[in-house]
Amino acid sequence: MKVDVLTLFPEMFTGVFESSILGKANEKGIVSLNAINFRDFSLNKHHTVDDTPYGGGGGMVLKPEPIFAAVEHVVTSSPKPPRVILMCPQGETFTQKKAEELAQEEHLIFICGHYEGYDERIREYLVTDELSVGDYVLTGGEIPAMTVIDAVVRLLPGVLGNEMSAVTDSFSTGLLEYPHYTRPAEFRGWKVPDMLLSGHHANIEVWRRQQALKRTFTRRPDLLDKLELSDQDKKYLQELQNNHKSEREEQDGLSSLF
């Protein structure tokens, strides 16, 4: 996969692209990560990339010419049309499902903006996707782009040491991930659950599934509405709901005594 990031601050990506999982994937040739300063594609001697908005108003707007020229430059080496992704607060909220979709592509181009916004013609005639990482405002699209790139690249075959890691991560299965433990078996009096020490792999898998269901039920119950659950899952969730209801009624009873 080839990933090109168009930004006014390519130096922000140096450490990210050369470190940890992304750095190793780049070294192995699994992915090619490039940060390109689109100021270099400005059409005037002052290398201007922004201007005041038509109609008045505060802030500056990114001009279309440098962005179009930069995208067209990196597209020339693509055997097929790439996905051109605009990092934008107005975009589709980024999810694990979207990461899995983008991981199937051969070439991704990210556009990172600053200032007040983009000339609307960039949005209408150049990009294929608009993505947001959440309902808040950042100073630019660089950090959101790093987030998306990290989530996508780690899904590529050969990037992670254990190929099952990406499959069992939170959200990949639709559930939050079950709790993990490692040595020592007891630390400051806190013990690893007996089930994980039993060596009975089938029972461990059942335990892990139930723990994932429990953690999702407790922290992100909204995710359960989107899942296809087995009869065994539904039975366990019903037990959790019944226990939760009993505990709440008990707490209400205690509070009424005071």
C-alpha positions in Angstrom: 0.0 0.0 0.0 1.1 3.6 -0.7 0.1 6.4 1.6 0.7 10.0 0.7 -0.1 12.8 3.2 -0.5 16.4 1.8 0.3 18.8 4.6 1.9 22.1 5.4 3.8 20.5 8.2 5.5 17.3 6.9 8.0 17.3 9.8 5.1 16.3 12.1 5.0 12.9 10.5 8.7 12.1 10.7 8.7 10.4 14.1 5.3 8.7 13.5 6.3 7.2 10.2 9.7 6.0 11.4 8.7 4.5 14.8 7.0 1.5 16.2 4.6 -0.6 14.0 4.4 2.0 11.2 8.2 2.3 11.0 8.6 -1.5 10.8 5.9 -1.8 8.1 7.7 0.9 6.1 11.0 -0.9 6.5 9.5 -4.2 5.3 8.1 -2.6 2.2 4.5 -3.5 3.2 3.6 0.2 3.1 5.2 3.3 1.6 4.5 6.3 3.9 5.2 9.8 2.5 4.5 13.3 3.8 4.4 16.0 1.1 4.3 19.8 1.6 1.6 21.0 -0.7 3.0 24.6 -0.4 5.6 23.3 -2.9 2.8 23.2 -5.5 1.7 26.8 -5.0 1.4 28.7 -8.3 2.8 32.0 -7.2 6.2 33.2 -6.2 5.2 33.8 -2.5 4.0 30.1 -2.2 0.7 31.2 -1.0 -1.8 28.4 -0.2 -4.6 30.3 1.4 -6.7 33.5 0.8 -9.6 35.4 2.4 -13.0 34.0 1.8 -15.4 35.4 -0.9 -18.3 37.2 0.8 -16.2 38.3 3.8 -15.8 36.7 7.2 -12.9 35.8 9.5 -10.1 33.3 8.9 -8.4 32.1 5.8 -9.4 29.4 3.3 -7.1 26.9 1.5 -6.9 27.6 -2.2 -7.8 24.9 -4.7 -4.8 25.2 -7.0 -2.0 23.8 -4.7 -4.2 20.9 -3.4 -5.3 19.8 -6.9 -1.7 20.1 -8.2 -0.3 18.1 -5.4 -2.9 15.3 -5.7 -2.4 15.1 -9.5 1.4 14.9 -8.9 1.2 11.8 -6.6 -1.6 10.2 -8.7 0.6 9.9 -11.8 2.4 6.8 -10.3 -0.9 5.1 -9.3 -2.0 2.1 -11.5 -5.6 2.7 -10.4 -7.5 5.7 -8.9 -6.6 6.2 -5.3 -8.9 7.1 -2.4 -8.4 10.9 -1.7 -9.4 11.5 1.9 -10.1 14.9 3.3 -9.7 15.1 7.1 -12.6 17.4 8.1 -14.9 17.9 11.1 -17.9 17.7 8.7 -16.8 14.2 7.5 -18.1 10.7 8.3 -17.0 9.6 11.7 -14.1 7.2 11.4 -14.7 3.7 12.7 -13.0 0.3 12.7 -15.2 -0.8 9.8 -14.0 2.2 7.8 -10.4 1.2 8.6 -11.0 -2.3 7.4 -12.5 -0.9 4.1 -9.5 1.4 3.5 -7.0 -1.4 4.2 -8.2 -3.0 1.0 -7.0 -0.1 -1.1 -3.6 0.2 -2.9 -3.2 3.9 -2.6 -4.5 6.4 0.0 -4.0 10.2 -0.2 -4.8 12.3 2.9 -5.3 16.0 2.7 -4.6 17.9 6.0 -6.0 21.4 6.2 -5.5 24.3 8.5 -7.0 27.8 8.8 -10.8 28.3 8.4 -11.4 25.6 5.9 -11.1 24.4 2.3 -12.3 25.9 -1.0 -15.5 24.0 -1.6 -14.3 22.8 -5.0 -11.7 20.6 -3.3 -14.5 18.9 -1.5 -16.8 18.6 -4.5 -14.4 17.7 -7.3 -11.3 16.1 -5.8 -11.9 14.0 -2.7 -13.5 10.6 -2.5 -14.0 10.5 1.3 -14.3 13.0 4.1 -13.4 11.7 7.6 -13.7 13.0 11.1 -12.2 11.5 14.2 -14.7 13.0 16.5 -16.9 15.9 17.4 -14.3 18.3 18.5 -12.0 20.9 16.8 -8.2 20.5 16.3 -5.8 23.0 14.8 -5.3 20.9 11.7 -5.8 17.6 10.0 -2.4 16.1 10.7 -3.2 14.3 14.0 -6.5 12.9 12.7 -4.6 11.6 9.6 -2.0 9.9 11.8 -4.9 8.2 13.7 -6.5 6.9 10.5 -3.2 5.8 9.0 -2.2 3.9 12.1 -5.6 2.1 12.3 -5.4 1.1 8.6 -1.8 0.1 8.3 -1.9 -2.3 11.3 -4.5 -4.3 9.4 -2.3 -5.0 6.5 -1.0 -8.6 6.3 2.5 -9.0 7.8 2.4 -5.7 9.8 1.6 -7.2 13.2 3.7 -10.0 14.7 0.6 -12.0 15.6 -2.0 -11.9 12.8 -4.7 -12.6 15.4 -4.0 -9.4 17.2 -5.9 -7.2 14.8 -8.8 -9.7 14.6 -9.4 -9.8 18.4 -8.9 -6.0 19.1 -11.7 -4.0 20.5 -14.2 -3.0 17.8 -12.8 -5.5 15.3 -15.2 -8.1 16.6 -17.9 -5.5 17.4 -17.2 -6.0 21.1 -14.8 -4.3 23.5 -11.8 -6.6 24.1 -11.7 -9.0 27.0 -9.2 -8.4 29.8 -5.6 -9.6 29.5 -3.1 -10.9 32.1 0.5 -12.0 32.1 3.1 -13.2 34.6 3.3 -13.1 37.6 0.2 -15.1 38.5 -0.1 -13.1 41.7 0.9 -9.5 42.1 0.5 -7.6 45.4 -2.3 -10.0 46.3 -4.1 -9.6 43.0 -4.5 -12.9 41.2 -4.9 -13.9 37.6 -8.4 -15.5 37.1 -8.2 -19.3 37.7 -9.8 -19.9 34.3 -6.8 -18.5 32.5 -4.5 -20.9 34.4 -6.6 -24.0 33.8 -5.1 -24.9 30.4 -8.6 -25.7 29.1 -8.6 -23.7 25.9 -12.2 -24.3 25.0 -13.4 -23.0 28.4 -11.0 -20.1 28.1 -12.5 -19.0 24.8 -16.0 -19.1 26.4 -14.7 -17.1 29.3 -13.1 -14.5 27.0 -16.3 -14.2 25.0 -18.3 -13.6 28.1 -15.8 -11.1 29.5 -16.0 -9.2 26.2 -19.8 -9.2 26.3 -19.7 -8.0 30.0 -17.2 -5.2 29.3 -19.3 -4.0 26.3 -22.5 -4.3 28.3 -21.0 -2.2 31.1 -19.1 0.4 29.1 -20.6 0.6 25.5 -24.0 -1.1 25.5 -24.8 0.8 22.3 -22.5 -1.5 20.4 -24.6 -4.6 21.3 -27.5 -3.3 19.2 -25.4 -3.7 16.0 -24.2 -7.2 16.7 -25.4 -10.6 15.5 -25.5 -12.5 18.8 -25.6 -16.3 19.3 -28.2 -17.9 21.6 -25.4 -18.4 24.1 -24.5 -14.7 23.9 -28.1 -13.7 24.4 -28.5 -16.0 27.4 -25.4 -14.5 29.1 -26.5 -11.0 28.4 -29.9 -11.7 29.9 -28.1 -12.9 33.1 -26.1 -9.7 33.2 -29.2 -7.6 32.8 -30.9 -9.5 35.6 -28.0 -9.1 37.9 -27.7 -5.4 37.0 -31.4 -4.9 37.8 -31.1 -6.8 41.1 -28.1 -4.7 42.1 -29.9 -1.5 41.2 -33.0 -2.4 43.2 -30.8 -3.3 46.2 -29.1 0.0 46.0 -32.4 1.8 45.7 -33.6 -0.1 48.8 -30.6 0.9 50.8 -30.8 4.6 49.8 -34.4 4.7 50.9 -33.3 3.9 54.5 -31.4 7.1 54.8 
